[in-house]
Amino acid sequence: MFRRTFAIAAGAALVLAGALAVQPAAAIDLGPQGGATAECKAAGFDYGVKLDTGGGPATYVYDDDGPWSPTGLPIALTVTIDGDNSFEWWANPAVAGVLIKAGQGYTILGGGTYGTGTPSSGKGISHITFCYDDGPEGDPEEHLTVTKTVDTSWHRQHHWDLDKSVDMNDVYLYVPGQGAGKPSSATAHWTVTVDYAEPPTDSDFMVWGTITVKNDGDTTVIVDDVMDVITVDMAETAVTVDCGVDLSTTNVTLVPGASLECTYEYEAGSAIDGTNTATAMTTVGDEYESLAMPINWSATPTTEADKTVTVTDVSDLLGEQSKTFTAPTGGSLTYEHTFSWGWYDAYSDPKCGDFAYPNVATLTGDDGYPLAEDTETVNVHVQCEVFQGETAWAANTTAGTLPYNKKGGNWATYVAYTAGTTKTYNVYAGQTMLAGTATIAPAGAGYVTVTVDLAESPVNWDFADSVSNLKIQTYSSAPSGNPSPGLFAYKTTCVMDTCTSGPIPVAKFYGIHLDVGVLVPDPMFP
């Protein structure tokens, strides 16, 4: 244990006989001013109490009246200061010596139970320190016990990788019935893979705790500093200590039984293997050291980030899919969707063309923040049906009967009609394809109407999207030559598959022309 000592100058004779102390001739230098015990020890005594005389002439009784330090000692002491820079005192038990601080030096007086004094320097009194060797309960012993706690904490950051794939980025859907190699449906399979990326990152290795300095001796102790050191492989590292006061400018006085609590914190680069020791130093240079406490680390992180992650996949096709993974185990999220030409034909608008379906997979950590994102897009190409137009004529009986031009030329037929009857005729497109029926029915007052009902099976026929797609001409005698439907007298624009003309005069023969067609797969796809 290191101890600072202060020498007392030669010639500082003390007269201790009797109750009256005799003053030396000159002021004595005891070194830097400190606490009462420090001053007394510098003068060769064991401990003491100090009276700050800044209050001026008065009577001071320990420790009820006046600025005494330290307080709480089992002594009786009364001091009366006069206005002429002198004082007298009474003590029980007897003091061993009296130190008068006036100017730059001390005047040292002998002890006893009573005495008077005046500073030899002639300066005003700053303070008076009463020193003791033997207390009322024997020689007071200075002692501090330093104990400490050592706590550790550390953080682990987990890492993950995200990958998303689909087994087909382009899907081609054909109009049904075109045979092998032209499917009308296809199933896409997605896989979202979450891999645990080893190793995790460990950081924030903290060593922290409390330091308790307890005065378990018999006398007041003034703490000058509290230090903390971490030792690893014989190398020492000083640790900053916080005692609630700045010990570089302020001392802490501990009466017997009192404690000073401090905290410390040290950030290490890793889980160091070493010890931690605290030391308290008094103003007189005594050092008290704690046990060298081992630094122990838990195998389990104090805090962890992203130990549990969740992958969420969102798409317009299947809504939201999600799955949770816990380190160190990864895994995958799989799902599928079947695309069908019939779905687009029945529910989509438009019913064909190109459609893009992006699927975004997001990996989020345990705090809800995204860690990674991956996107796969499936492009669906749906074959359109195009309108293939045909010229159709109502035939008298079967296809080709009653042709306009019996010598060849444009294909066209007409029908014969008996007034007052209702007659239904087949309608043929492209000369031989049955496209529906045309019915002539009386409408009264010498008129008839023509109702066309287009066939839906085995081929679904529709009127062409054009004006006057139903044209009718009346004849009183059988026509011949090449007809010009554009010049027919009676025209109707049909929208529905079943369409009725307006009133038409009764005639023996009718030419009934239709602009129709069927939807066929787009030959340019893909």
Secondary structure, 3 states (H helix, E strand, C coil): CCCCCCCCCCCCCCECCCCCCECCCCCECCCCCCCHHHHHHHCCCCEEEEEEHHHCCEEEECCCCCCEECCCCCCEEEEEECCCCCEEEEEEEEEEEEEEEECCEEEEEEEEEEEEECCCCCCCCCEEEEEECCECCECCCCCEEEEECCEEEEEEEEEEEEEEEECCCEEEECCCCCCCCCCCEEEEEEEEEEEEEEEEEEEEEEEEEEEEEEECCCCCEEEEEEEEEEEECCEEEEECEECCCCCCCCCEEECCCCEEEEEEEEEECCCCCCEEEEEEEECCCCEEECCCEECCCCCCCCEEECCEEEEEEEECCCEEEEEEEECCCCEEEEEEEEEEHHHHHHHCCCCCEEEEEEEEEEEECCCCCEEEEEEEEEEEEECCEEEEEEEEEECCCCCCCCECCCCCCCCCECEECCCCCCEEEEEEECCCEEEEEEEEEEEECCEEEEEEEECCCCCCEEECCCCCCEEEEEECCCCCCCCCHHHCCEEECCCCCEEECCCEECCCEEEEEEEEEEEEECCCCC
